[in-house]
Amino acid sequence: MADQIIQGQSPNSHSHFLLSNTYDVFLSFRGEDTRKNFTNNLYTRLCQFGVNTFRDDDELRRGREIAFELLKAIEESRISIVIFSENYASSRWCLDELVKIIECKEKMKQLVFPVFYCVDPIEVSEHTGNFGKELKRHEERFGSEKVESWRSALTEAANLSGWHLENIDQGYESRFIQKIIVVILWELNRKYLDVAKYPIGIDSRVKHLYSLLCKRQDDVLFIGIYGAGGIGKTTIAKAIFNQIFQHFEGCCFLADIRAEASGEHDGLPTLQEELLCETLGCTNFIVDNVNSGVNLIKEKLCSKKVLIVLDDVGHKSQVESLARARDWFGSGSRVIITTRDEILLNTVEVDEKYKATELNNDESLHLFSCHAFENPIPSRDYGEISKDIVAYIGGLPSALIAMGSSLFGKHKPVWRSTFEKLKQFPRDEYWRKLR
């Protein structure tokens, strides 16, 4: 799917949509340019697929402030599609819409996709051609401060991943619209994984893992994440999944495999069903046994670029049933395996291994404080005892979260009593009991 999107927007954390949205998509466009052709065709196709789309049906009003209803519609949309056409920048209304769209992108983590319709992206990002002329004209009327906000919004929007008509399917508009539909449906149907309430220390770890995943982009790569229980392997895997899943034709995050596959009933066929349904976006797979599941996975996924996370693997057989060989998946696929057992990663021959390590002192204190005080800095009267508790617990995220949460809202005597009890146990013993 990545080849359908213009390069230039690195993976970022569109981690959370709004919990409640009136619209799926907001269309921003210059009516005189595209209302009766491209925008109308795109709007019709989105509606045909059940996408609740906002389109302003009134001609753009000249000389008025942007309507409150439009600003509200932008806020209440999950995705904004900005259709840059030749005369887009001639409309103050469009430019004010764009400023609001970029604001919602930053503050509310909404998705924004630019569409370049009969206009060069460089004209938009660098304010040349007709865009430059219109901005200069606006500056004479509205002043440099107002126009600077429009310039900034144009540049930011133009540098996002989107679509350029001339670069897709030889400029055929119907095919161009279909490419947009595919990605919009993908984004609307995909639920982002809940990484952590307070993702302290995640960014640097995800950055390192991302560098491993970027190697040999056309190959099928198996990446292993290993470390002690509670160290944050699953959290790291979820964070990287959220960053890169949109660049694959299909994806699946299989959680708690060790638990799901064990027990009285073998859960591997159920996991195989989930893997197939998630990556292919359908629900009609029934796997009777592991062998038939293996054959289905090889048959259905061998030509698809997929992202698969096998979380908390406890035995080699679990990997062999779900992702045994590289030729099961299409070019560019990635399989991420999290496990407590480094030796297991050697037996399944991963291409790269990443060891999840403890948080450092500052990160540990921040994580503990977020759960104990809902603030990354301890309350003034609790600063010293917070540091003492964190020094004892160490950098195990699950231990810091558990202890911080248990002390939330408690008075200082309870904190002191808890710390005295903690000191009776070696730290490793405390970790073991927590696990």
Secondary structure as the mmCIF struct_conf table of DSSP 4:
data_model
#
loop_
_struct_conf.conf_type_id
_struct_conf.id
_struct_conf.beg_label_comp_id
_struct_conf.beg_label_asym_id
_struct_conf.beg_label_seq_id
_struct_conf.end_label_comp_id
_struct_conf.end_label_asym_id
_struct_conf.end_label_seq_id
HELX_RH_3T_P HELX_RH_3T_P1 ALA A 2 GLN A 4
BEND BEND1 ILE A 5 ILE A 5
BEND BEND2 GLN A 7 GLN A 7
BEND BEND3 LEU A 19 SER A 20
BEND BEND4 THR A 22 THR A 22
STRN STRN1 TYR A 23 SER A 28
HELX_RH_AL_P HELX_RH_AL_P1 GLY A 31 THR A 34
TURN_TY1_P TURN_TY1_P1 ARG A 35 ASN A 37
HELX_RH_AL_P HELX_RH_AL_P2 PHE A 38 GLN A 48
TURN_TY1_P TURN_TY1_P2 PHE A 49 GLY A 50
STRN STRN2 THR A 53 PHE A 54
BEND BEND5 ASP A 58 ASP A 58
HELX_LH_PP_P HELX_LH_PP_P1 GLU A 59 ARG A 61
TURN_TY1_P TURN_TY1_P3 ARG A 62 GLY A 63
BEND BEND6 ARG A 64 ARG A 64
HELX_LH_PP_P HELX_LH_PP_P2 GLU A 65 ALA A 67
HELX_RH_AL_P HELX_RH_AL_P3 PHE A 68 GLU A 75
TURN_TY1_P TURN_TY1_P4 GLU A 76 GLU A 76
STRN STRN3 SER A 77 PHE A 84
TURN_TY1_P TURN_TY1_P5 GLU A 86 ASN A 87
HELX_RH_3T_P HELX_RH_3T_P2 TYR A 88 SER A 90
HELX_RH_AL_P HELX_RH_AL_P4 ARG A 92 MET A 108
STRN STRN4 LEU A 111 PHE A 116
BEND BEND7 TYR A 117 VAL A 119
HELX_RH_AL_P HELX_RH_AL_P5 PRO A 121 GLU A 126
TURN_TY1_P TURN_TY1_P6 HIS A 127 HIS A 127
HELX_RH_AL_P HELX_RH_AL_P6 GLY A 129 PHE A 142
HELX_RH_AL_P HELX_RH_AL_P7 SER A 144 ALA A 158
TURN_TY1_P TURN_TY1_P7 ASN A 159 ASN A 159
BEND BEND8 LEU A 160 SER A 161
STRN STRN5 TRP A 163 HIS A 164
HELX_RH_3T_P HELX_RH_3T_P3 LEU A 165 ASN A 167
BEND BEND9 ILE A 168 ILE A 168
HELX_RH_3T_P HELX_RH_3T_P4 ASP A 169 GLY A 171
HELX_RH_AL_P HELX_RH_AL_P8 GLU A 173 ASN A 189
HELX_LH_PP_P HELX_LH_PP_P3 ARG A 190 LEU A 193
BEND BEND10 LYS A 197 TYR A 198
TURN_TY1_P TURN_TY1_P8 ILE A 200 GLY A 201
HELX_RH_AL_P HELX_RH_AL_P9 ILE A 202 LEU A 213
TURN_TY1_P TURN_TY1_P9 CYS A 214 CYS A 214
BEND BEND11 LYS A 215 ARG A 216
TURN_TY1_P TURN_TY1_P10 GLN A 217 ASP A 218
BEND BEND12 ASP A 219 ASP A 219
STRN STRN6 LEU A 221 TYR A 226
BEND BEND13 ALA A 228 ALA A 228
TURN_TY1_P TURN_TY1_P11 GLY A 229 GLY A 230
BEND BEND14 ILE A 231 GLY A 232
HELX_RH_AL_P HELX_RH_AL_P10 LYS A 233 ILE A 244
HELX_RH_3T_P HELX_RH_3T_P5 PHE A 245 HIS A 247
BEND BEND15 PHE A 248 GLU A 249
STRN STRN7 GLY A 250 LEU A 254
HELX_RH_AL_P HELX_RH_AL_P11 ILE A 257 ALA A 261
BEND BEND16 GLY A 263 HIS A 265
HELX_RH_AL_P HELX_RH_AL_P12 LEU A 268 LEU A 280
TURN_TY1_P TURN_TY1_P12 GLY A 281 GLY A 281
BEND BEND17 ASN A 289 ASN A 289
HELX_RH_AL_P HELX_RH_AL_P13 VAL A 290 LEU A 301
TURN_TY1_P TURN_TY1_P13 CYS A 302 SER A 303
BEND BEND18 LYS A 304 LYS A 304
STRN STRN8 VAL A 306 VAL A 313
BEND BEND19 HIS A 315 HIS A 315
HELX_RH_AL_P HELX_RH_AL_P14 LYS A 316 ALA A 323
HELX_RH_3T_P HELX_RH_3T_P6 ARG A 326 TRP A 328
BEND BEND20 PHE A 329 PHE A 329
TURN_TY1_P TURN_TY1_P14 SER A 331 GLY A 332
STRN STRN9 ARG A 334 THR A 339
BEND BEND21 ARG A 340 ARG A 340
HELX_RH_AL_P HELX_RH_AL_P15 GLU A 342 THR A 347
TURN_TY1_P TURN_TY1_P15 VAL A 348 GLU A 349
BEND BEND22 ASP A 351 ASP A 351
STRN STRN10 GLU A 352 LYS A 355
HELX_RH_AL_P HELX_RH_AL_P16 ASN A 361 PHE A 373
BEND BEND23 GLU A 374 ILE A 377
HELX_RH_3T_P HELX_RH_3T_P7 ARG A 380 TYR A 382
HELX_RH_AL_P HELX_RH_AL_P17 GLY A 383 ILE A 393
BEND BEND24 GLY A 395 GLY A 395
HELX_RH_AL_P HELX_RH_AL_P18 PRO A 397 LEU A 407
TURN_TY1_P TURN_TY1_P16 PHE A 408 GLY A 409
HELX_RH_AL_P HELX_RH_AL_P19 LYS A 412 LEU A 422
TURN_TY1_P TURN_TY1_P17 LYS A 423 GLN A 424
BEND BEND25 PHE A 425 PHE A 425
HELX_RH_AL_P HELX_RH_AL_P20 ARG A 427 LEU A 434
#
